[in-house]
Amino acid sequence: MRRPMVAGNWKMHGTRASVAELTNGLRHLALPSGVDVAVFPPCLYINQVVDALKGKSISVGAQNSAVESMQGALTGEIAPSQLVDAGCSLVLIGHSERRQIMGEQDKMLIRKFAAAQACGLIPVLCVGETLEQREAGKTLEVVGRQLGSIIEDLGVGAFAKAVIAYEPVWAIGTGLTASPQQAQDVHAAIRAQLAAENSEVARGVRLLYGGSVKAANAAELFGMPDIDGGLIGGASLNADEFGAICRAAGN
Ligand SMILES: O=C[C@H](O)COP(=O)(O)O
């Protein structure tokens, strides 16, 4: 039985004041005990969030990390070892905004994934197709390639200690959600791709769905057999809404 996970990606949102308000809201949430809950603040606020959530069972992660594990001469980057030092346990790898806007490609993401794991961080590998790719019938090919590049280089065993988030680009921040069945179909394909290499890893890995998840649609999505929770953007900036999504994963 996989333990559900709900993670809030705050993206490039927040100020010291709004982060204080949000973490205060999170501290007072009634969270289900059977769900792993995590938040991914902007790097600048990780220390503040770790301090504010001390004693709460909410993990903190980073939205990105460097291709090298250890600190060194890499201007503007944050090493996975520094994230661990700051209290992070997870890191997003290959979010579509980084793939599309920052030009991150599979080769670089393999290095980031490996560097994060080398420090004990759990990578959350984000995969997903654009609207154009979906309309061209290429969804499974695109997602399969994004996942396959890590499997080929690092081996399927890398997913024994990782999480995968399927986020169709067309559903991110648009209010358009993949239907539960559309999401399930891709999740099932991801699990089958892993199972072709190692069935135990495939059975154990958590597959999150992301893309306009809200309290109103979370339960239906999380009710699908291969959807083990969600990666939440906009709705995670409101503590009450986020709490309701976490509870939907616990039912
Ligand atoms: O990482 C989160 C996703 O990009 C989803 O964002 P969204 O919930 O605002 O659509």
The ligand as an SDF file (V2000), in Angstrom:
LIG
                    3D

 10  9  0  0  0  0  0  0  0  0999 V2000
    3.9140   22.2620   -9.3460 O   0  0  0  0  0  0  0  0  0  0  0  0
    2.7040   22.4680   -9.4400 C   0  0  0  0  0  0  0  0  0  0  0  0
    2.0400   22.5160  -10.7200 C   0  0  0  0  0  0  0  0  0  0  0  0
    2.7730   23.2380  -11.6470 O   0  0  0  0  0  0  0  0  0  0  0  0
    0.5770   22.7880  -10.6890 C   0  0  0  0  0  0  0  0  0  0  0  0
    0.3010   24.1580  -10.5940 O   0  0  0  0  0  0  0  0  0  0  0  0
   -1.2310   24.6140  -10.4510 P   0  0  0  0  0  0  0  0  0  0  0  0
   -1.8220   23.7760   -9.3450 O   0  0  0  0  0  0  0  0  0  0  0  0
   -1.1830   26.0690  -10.1180 O   0  0  0  0  0  0  0  0  0  0  0  0
   -1.8990   24.3290  -11.7530 O   0  0  0  0  0  0  0  0  0  0  0  0
  1  2  2  0
  2  3  1  0
  3  4  1  0
  3  5  1  0
  5  6  1  0
  6  7  1  0
  7  8  2  0
  7  9  1  0
  7 10  1  0
M  END
$$$$
